[in-house]
Each structure stands twice: as C-alpha cells, then as structure tokens.
C-alpha cells in the first residue's frame, strides 16, 4: 500500500510539473488578459452608474466567462505553436486581439465617464483597411 501511495504521489507531481512547465511561459499573457477584463469591469461599473443603469449579477458572471474564454484561447494558440513549431506569432496575435478589444472597451467606458473620446482618436490613428485611403481616381475633380 505504501508503494502505491508513493507511486501515486510521483505521478501527481509529474503531472503537476508538466502542466506548470506548459503554462509558465504564457502566464504573463494570462495576467494581462485578466487585468484588462477586470479594468474593463471597473470602468464599466463606473460608466453604468454615470448613465444610471442597473447593475446585475448576470454581468458579473459574464466577467468570469470572458476570463475563461480568453485563457482557453491563449492556451489553444500556445498549444498550436508548440505542436506545429510556429514560433510565437499565433499567441502574440491572439493576445494582441484580446488586449485591443478590452482596451477599446475601457476607453469607451472612459468616454461615458469623462467625455474624452480617446477610442475614436486611436481608431483614427490606425490605418484604414476598407480601401477608403486608396489612390484618388484620375477623374476626381479635386485632384486636377
């Protein structure tokens, strides 16, 4: 019986070590995602109070699901990188998209509280992807 418990302890220790070695390199990404979700939640609560909206527990449950989904996405991207030996780009792109989404939400909440429209300023600084900044046409009278 003693030998069985010792073997079980070794197995549990090995599994825990393997999980820890897998998660440790991406732990800062987890902390970033969790921090931005919590910051978005705090600014969202302040903005809702400013707009005199009711705050319910359903919104707080959404916070936990966002964190779980973001962490799952980060884990999945990192696993794909390791298996396919891609080299860091998939996880960075996913974390960047998560961070950008949450940051824009924080800035929109800031606008609701202070009136400062920082999100639109940032959107205007980013290059347009819809072709609106393409070359002017030859028959455009403004260009003649």
Buried (B, 14 or more C-beta within 10 A) or exposed (E): EEEEEEEEEEEEEEEEEEEEEEBEEBEEBBEBBBEBBEBBBEBBBBBBEEEEEEEEEEBEEEBEEBBEEBBEBBBEBBBEBEEEEEEEEBBEEBBEEBBEBBBBBBBBBBBBBEEEBBBEEEEEEEEEEEEEEEEEEEEEEEEE
